Amino acid sequence: MSGFLCSKLDEKMSLSNSFTVHESSIIQPWWLFKPFYQNYCLDNDDDEERDISKRNGAPLTPYMSRESLFTCKKIPPKETSSLNFATHMNGKKMINEYVKVRKISRGSYGKVALYLNINNGTPFAIKTVCKSRLRKMRVTQSETAMANVRREVRYCVYFVSIMKMLDHPNVVNLIEVIDDKKADYLYMVLEYVEGETISEISRKTGPIDESTARSYFKDIIAGVIYLHSHNVIHGDMKPENLLVTRSGRVKICDFSSSHAFEGANDELRRFPGTVAVTAPECYLDASYHGKAADIWAVGVTFYYIVTGQLPFLGESIPETYEKILNSPLSLPEEIDPELKDLLQRLLCKDPIQRITSDVAAEHPWVVKEGGLVPRKSSCSCRLSCLLAKRHQNGNQQYI
C-alpha cells in the first residue's frame, strides 16, 4: 500500500509548482485544505493592467457564451466584454464601475476582493481569474460533461459556465462576468457574503454546538441536493468553501473544482480538489462517482463542524491517504447516537453503501429539530421541468 500511496503522491504533486501556507485552523497542517493543482498566478494588481497592453497578437477567445440550456436563473448574469482600469478619487483601484475596498482571500484559481459599485454603493466580491492557467485544466475526453459546457470551456473557465446556471439560497450567486478578449484575466462579480467561513468560525470556537451544527447541515445538504438534481458536482466541499452569513445561513462557494454531467452518469476521472476531503474511492479507482464523493466531503466537513478536527489526519500527505483508505472512523463517545449514525453513513468508505443527499436530508437527527430540510419550491430551468415530467411518467431513466 505504501508504494501505491507514494506513486499517487508523486503523480498529483507534479500538477503543482508551488504550495502556499494558508491561515487555516491550527488543528491541522496547512496543506490539508489545499487543492493539489494550486498555483497562484496573481502577485499584484499591476499584472492585470499590464496584461491588456502587452497582448497585441491573436486575442484570447472570451467568455461570452450563450445562455446554458439548463440555466436556473430567471435573470442571467450580466456579461461585459469591455474592461477599464482607473483610479478612484480615494486612490483605490477601479474595474469598470467597481472600486476596490480590500482583499478577501486567495484561492486555487485567483484572488477575491471586496468592491463597491460606485453608482449605488452595493458591495460585491470580485474574483480575478487567470485564463491562460485555466487552459491547462480543460475538461478531458474521459469526463462526462454536458456538451454545451464542454464547448464553452475551450478557452474559458469551466466553473463559470456552471455557476451561471445556478440560483439557490445556499449557493453564492454569480452577478456578472467581465471578460475582455484582449485580457488574460477574467472577473467574476459575485454576491458578497458578509460573514465568515465555517473554517474561521471553528478556529475561533472549536466544536460547534449541536443545534447550530444541525442548522448548518440543513443548509449544506439543501445546497448539495439542488446541485446534484441539476447534474452538478461541487468537487471540493470543505469548511473553507462554506460561508456563513450574519443571519446564520450557509452558502456554498468556490466552484473551481466543479463538474457538470449528462443524464445519470456522474462518473468522473479527474482528481478532486483537496486532500483532506477526498473520498477513498478517488485514490483506488480510475474513475469514481461525483455525487458519492461530494457526500464524503460533506461528511468530512460535518465531522469538522461537530468535533473541531478532521476524521482522518496524518502527519504527511501519504499518511493522510493511508488513513482515509484504511483507518476506521473514530467518534467521540459523548455525541448523540443519532448524530453518530449520520456521520458513520456519510463517511462510509464504500461509495455504494454511503448515504445519499436525499436520504441524509431526512435522517432522524436532522429532522428532530426545526423540521425538514427546505427544498427550492420552484425552478425555471428546463432540466427541472424535464425531471418533473419524468417523475410523473414513472420513468426511472435520467434524461
N, C-alpha and C positions, 0 to 999 in steps of 0.2 A: 504493500500500500504506500509506503513512504516514497518509493521510486515513482509511482504514479502521481503522487501529490507534487513532488518536486518538478516533474516534467510539465504538469499543469501550470505550476507557478511560473516556470521559465517561459511557457507559451504566452501566458497572459501578461506577464511583466514586459514582454517585448513590445506590447501595444502602447506602452507609455514611456516617454522620455524623461519625465520628472514627476516627483510626488512632492506635495507641499503640505506642511503641517497645518492643520485646521484647528480652530479653537473649539474642540468638541468636548464631550463630557470627560471629566477626569477619571471616570470609571474604566474607560477602555483606551487602548492606544489610538492615536490619531488616524492610522491608516485603515481602521476597520470600517469607517463610514466614507471611504474614498473609492470612487469608481476606478477600475483598472486603467481605463484609457485617459485618465486625467492628464491634461497637458494645456496649461493656460497659454493663450496667445495674446492677451491684452495686458501690457505692463503699465501703460498710462494712456490718458485721453488723447494725447497728441498722435498716437498711432492711427487712430480712426480718422483724424482730419488729414493727415499726410496721405492716407490711403487713396483718397479720391484723386488728388493731383498727380500721383505717380502712376496711375493706370491709364495709359494712353493707347494701349493695344485693343484687342478684341474684348468687348465688355463681358462681364460675367452674366449669365442668364439670371435675371432677378426672380425673387419670389413674388410673382404677380400671377396667381393662378385662378382658374375658375372655381366657383364655389363647389365644395365637395357634394357628391350625390347624397351623402348621408349626414349632412350638416344638421346639427341640433339647434343652432342659433336662429332665432326669428330675425334678428338683425345681425348680419355677418360682420366680422371685424373690418374696420376701415383699412384699405390698402393704399399706401402712399409711396409713390415712385420717385419723389424728389427729396433730397437730403441737404439741409442747410445748417451749417455751424455758425454760431455767433457768440458774442459775449454779452451777458445781461449787464444792466447798469450797476448791479451789485458785485460784478466781477466774476460771476458764476458762468460756467459753460451752458450754452443752449443748443438743443437739437430741435429744429423746426420751432414749434410753439411751446416747447417744454424747457424749463430752466432747472438745472441740476441743484439739488439740495445737499445730498450726502450719499456716500456709498452704503450699500446694504450688505452685500455679500459677493463672493466669487464662487463660481461653480464649475462644473465639468466642461462646459462649452463657452464660458464667458463670465461676465460680471453683471451684477444687478445694482442699480442705484435708484434713489428716490428723486423724482422730478415733479415739478408743479406745472400745470397748464397755465400760462400767463393770462389767458383770456378769462378764465373763471376760477383759478386757484385750486382746481381739483388735483389731488395727489395721485401719481401713478408710479408703479415700479417698472422701470425700463431695463430690459435685459439686452445686453450687447453681445452679439454672436459673430464669430469669425467664420465666414462661409467656406473659405478655402480649406480650413482644417476639417470642416464637416464633410467635405467631399470624400475624405478618407474613411468616413463612417457610413458609406452608402449601404442601402439595402442589398443583401446578397441574393443571388439567384435561388438559393435554397430556402429563403424565407417566404412565408405566405402572407404577403401584404396586399391590401386592396389595390387593384390595378391603377385606379386614378391617383392614389397616393404614391405608388411606385413611379409613375410618370413625373409627378411633381418633384420627386426627390433628386432628379438628375443633377441639378446644380444648385439645389437649395436645401432647406432644412426640413428633414423628415418630421420632426416633432412639432414644427409649426403647422404643418399640414394637418396633423392630428388635433392640435389644440384649437384650430379654427372651427372644428366640428362641434366642440363641446360646450354645453351650457347646463351647469348644475350648481346648486348652492354649496356643495362640498368640493368643488373644483375651482381653482383660481381661473378667472376669466381673462381671455385674450381680447384686448380692445382694438388694437391697431398694429399693423406690420409696416414698418418703414424700410423700404428696400430700394436703394438707388442702384441701377445696373452697373454704374461705374465704381461702386464701392465694394470692398471685400467684407464689409460689416453690415449686419442686419440688426434692426432694432425692434424688439417686441415690447409693445406698450401693454402692460398687464395691470389688472386690478391691484391696487395697493392694499395689503392686509396689515392694518396697524395692530401688531401683537408680537408674539414670539413663536418660535418653533417648539415642538414638543421636546426636542433635544435640549434647548435652552431652559425650558421650564423644569425638566427633570434634573438638569445640572444644578439648579438652584434649590429645588425642593426634595430631591431624592424620589423614592417611590410615591406615586400619585394615589390619592385616596380612591377607594373602590367606586364611590358614586361618580366622581369626576371621570375616572377611567372608563366607566360604563358609557357616560355621555360622549367621551372622545371616540370610543369604539363604535358607537352607533353612527356617528358622522363618518368615520373612516370606512366602515363597511357599506354605508349607503353610497358613498362615492365610488367604491370598488364595484358594487352591483351595477351602478349606472355605466361605468366604463366597460365592464365585461358584456353588458347587454348591448353595447354599441360596438362590440368587436374591437375593443382597445385594451391592450395590456400596458400597465404603467411601467413595469420593468425595474423600478428602483424605489419601492416603497420603504421608507425609513424615517426615523424621527426627525431628521433634518429637512425632509421634504413634506412635512405636515405643519402647516401654520395654524395657530390658534388665535382667533380674533379676540378683541376686548370683551365681547359678549360670550366667549367660550365656544364658539363654533369652530370646527376643524375644517381646513381647506387643503386639498391635495395640490401640490405644486411640482414644478420641475419635471417636465415630460421628455427630457433629453434622452432617456433610455426606452421610450415607449415604442410600441408596435401596433399596427393595425392588421387585422387578419380577415380572411374571407370565410364565410359560412361557419361551419362547426370546427374547422381545422385551426386550432390555436397553437399548432406545433411550431416551435422556433428553434433556430440553430445558433444564433448569435449569443455570445456570453452576456449575461445580465450585468447590471451596473456596479454593485458594491459587494465586497467580500462578506461582510457581516450578515447581510440579509439574503444571501444567495441560497436557494434550495439545494438539498443534497443531490437530486437527480441531475442538476445542471453540471455537476462535476463528473458524473458517471456515464452519461449517455451522449450520443452525438446530437440528439435533439431532445427537447422537453416541451411540456405544455405550459403556455404562458399563464393561464388562469391559475393553475395549481401553484406555480412559482410565485405569483403575486400573493396568494393566500399564505404561503410560508412566510413571505416578507412581512405581511400584516401580523402574523403570529410572533415573529421576532420583535417587531416594533411594539406590539401589545405587551409582550413579556417585559420589555424595557420600561414601558409605562408603569406597570404594576409592581415591578421589583427594583427598578433603578439600575439594572445591569443587563448584560446580554446573556442569552441562554447558552451559547457555545463560543467561548472566549479562549483563545490560545495566546501564547507569548509571541507568536510569529504567524505569518500567513499560512505556511504549511500546517502548523499545529491547529490553526483555526479550521482549515479544511478537514483535518482529521477528526476534530470534534463534531463538526457539522455532519460528517458522514457516519461516525461510529459511536459517539458518546450519547448515553441516554439523557433524556430531559430531566433536569433536577428542578423541583418545585418547592417553595417554602411550605412547611407544614401548616402554618397558621392561616393560609389563604382559604377562602370559601371553596368547598368541594366542587360546586358547580363551575366556579371560575377555573379550578384545576382541570376539570374535564374539557372546558372550552380551549384552554391553552394546549392541552395534550392533542386535541383534534386539529387545531391549527398547525401544530408543529409535529404532525405525524410524518415520519421520514418517507413513507410510501405515498407517492402522489395520488395513487388510485384510491387509497383509503382516506386521504386528507379531506377535511370538511370543505364544502363549497361556500361561497359568499352568501347564497340564499339561505342555506341551512344555518350558517353561523348567525345570520340576522334574526333567526327565530329560536336560537338557543335559550334554554330556561334562564341562564344567568343574565343574558342580555335583556330579556323582556320582563324580568321580575320587578323592575323599577322604571317608570316612565313609558311603559307600553312598547309597541312595536317600532322597529326601525322605519323612519319615514321613507316613502318612495316618491319619486317625482310623479305627480299626478297626471301631467300632460307633457307631450313631447311632439314637436312639429316635424321631426325628421322623417324621411321616407322609410328608413330602416325600422323605426318603431312601428309604423303603420303595417309594414310587411310582416313583422314578428307577431303583431296582434292578430292579423289575418290568419297567419299560420296556426296560431294557438286556437282560434275559433274553428278552424277546419280540422283540428286534431292531427295536423301534420307534424311529426316529430323531427323532420329533417330541417336543418338550417338552410336559409336562402343562400 
